[in-house]
Amino acid sequence: MPVYLRLYYLKRLKQQYDEENAAYEKATKKSSKLSRPSIKKSNR
């Protein structure tokens, strides 16, 4: 494969990886604020 195609391919691959990483970070940031229901235990 010619050098210019290799360089283009690597640049595009890095760009795709960065986009996926940003989307992953955004998705995990939202899910970390998961609120849990507060259930009180009853004494029997």
C-alpha positions in Angstrom: 0.0 0.0 0.0 1.4 3.5 -0.9 2.6 5.6 2.0 0.1 8.4 1.5 -2.7 5.8 1.7 -1.3 4.4 4.9 -1.0 7.8 6.5 -4.6 8.7 5.4 -5.9 5.3 6.8 -4.1 5.8 10.1 -5.4 9.4 10.4 -8.9 8.3 9.7 -8.7 5.3 12.1 -7.5 7.6 14.9 -10.3 10.1 14.2 -12.9 7.2 14.4 -11.4 6.0 17.6 -11.5 9.5 19.1 -15.2 9.9 18.1 -16.1 6.5 19.6 -14.2 7.3 22.8 -16.0 10.7 23.2 -19.4 9.0 22.7 -18.5 6.4 25.3 -17.4 9.0 27.8 -20.6 10.9 27.2 -22.7 7.8 27.8 -20.9 6.7 30.9 -21.1 10.2 32.4 -24.9 10.2 32.2 -25.3 6.7 33.7 -23.1 7.4 36.7 -25.8 9.7 38.1 -28.2 6.8 38.5 -30.5 7.5 41.4 -31.6 4.5 43.4 -34.9 4.3 45.2 -34.8 4.6 48.9 -36.6 1.7 50.5 -37.0 1.6 54.2 -36.8 -1.7 56.0 -39.8 -2.5 58.2 -39.4 -4.1 61.6 -41.4 -7.2 62.0 
